[in-house]
Amino acid sequence: MKIPPRPKVILRHCDTYDPGKIRVIVREAMEELGLSPRGRALIKPNCVASKPQFPHAYTRPELLEGVIMALRDRVVEPLEELAVGERCGITVPTRFAFEGADYYPMFKRTGVKHYHFEEVPQVEIPLSHEGRLRDFLFTPEPVAKADFFVNCPKFKSHPWTTVTFSMKNYIGIQDDRHRLIDHDHRLDEKIADLQYIIQPELIVIDAIEAGEGRMLTPKPRHLGLVIIGNCQLAIDAVGCRIIGIDPLSVDHLRLAHERGFGPVDLGSIEVSGDVSLEEAQRRAAGFEVGLIRVEKYFEGTHITAYAGPPPEPERTDYCWGGCPGAIEEAIEILRQFDADCDAKMPRLHVVFGAYEGPIDAAPNERVVFIGDCARWQGEIAGKPIAIESLYKHRRTKNPYSAKHDDVYEKMISVTAKFAEAARSKAPVRLTGCPVSVAEQVLALVAVSDIKNPITDPVNAIKFNKHYLAWRGATALQRLKGQPYQVAGACSRGGAAPEVTAPAPSAEE
Ligand code: SF4
């Protein structure tokens, strides 16, 4: 896993999603970086969610098409494979996200192979670095086998990790079973650990229309940039500088820097291209990042949020990577889907972590405790209530036996829980660590008359078609044999980053 001693980040002006123009930009950048694809070349976009509800959340197909053509332009030896692979937001079939993103016609036009990462075998990657959350991770086989990995994220804010550029895009190189593990208050550490699986040799960020403020439902922000580089920590650091934040304030970048994945200071990164850093900063002036605590986020709405610390309060007093951020994304989804969402929401109280203060709920108002670590004791509307923590330490979570959340099973269980709570007038407890965005969408639908995005006729036919295809593909997988491979099956992953020469940091 080689890290260039003095990484390059190239800022190029690109006003529109013109694949021909993007092809030239990326080809020229590859020439400057001295890169040619080889063997199995794999492109990883960010397609967490797509149209019609999430038009600004994903790497646009025109950008991928430009990258594919540029890679072909730079081929020296025939490639074994050229493919695009992704796992979109959990519980949703990647096929559904790919269709909404108009990826399939692009795959056909360019003749590339594509992978839905939740439908392929998962390979175990051993880890041995200090400070790791666990001793091995699983990743889809095409990632583990890639010889030339290309990361093509979208330039966006993120409510859990401040930004989602290149390194954060790795959350999509795990299927649901493994992605949910450690997706909690130590999410940044998980992202830093994922870096040991593979490092891209080429990164192309879609910053033509960037996403501001949020991750699934960002406000579009025209930056007119394609950002290209050969070190993803360096490119993310420059991305942070563009929006005016210190890269070391983003925990997964800080950790990756401390672990040798590259420099973050501008003195150690060569920035070139036809757009100066100052011009990029001018275009991004006032760029909104989405880091906002849940109590503040819901101020002025019908929802009152209460958040106490997650387990390991000595590390943090707030779970940035889990349930509280998920409910912010959930309500944003519903707002996109139903213009009357806020008006339709009845008074609701949501409680996270080990919260210790009062809960000011009237007798007819719902109270929902969200997440395994929720813990509370007191009176609600004159009745004594005791909620025990169900949190299980991460050491007890075995990636081999991890299960994914099935959206239909969740729909049934969430509906039943709320129906029972309505009868008994008791608070509702949603379990999980984390409770996913999808499950929190279902919960908010269950307490209100807001339209359910999953059962709404606009989405339901396509969603079910892709859901059945996904389930069919994984059933076939099981019939063929084990969905996992054994430890050591991948010889490349898990290695420590190796910088060919020291890359001193001016900030140290
Ligand atoms: S249960 Fe939710 S809030 Fe608690 S640690 Fe897990 S992800 Fe965080």
Boltz pocket constraint, residues with backbone or C-beta under 6 A from the ligand:
constraints:
  - pocket:
      binder: B
      contacts: [[A, 183], [A, 184], [A, 185], [A, 310], [A, 311], [A, 319], [A, 321], [A, 322], [A, 323], [A, 324], [A, 352], [A, 353], [A, 370], [A, 371], [A, 372], [A, 373], [A, 374], [A, 432], [A, 433], [A, 434], [A, 435]]
      max_distance: 6.0
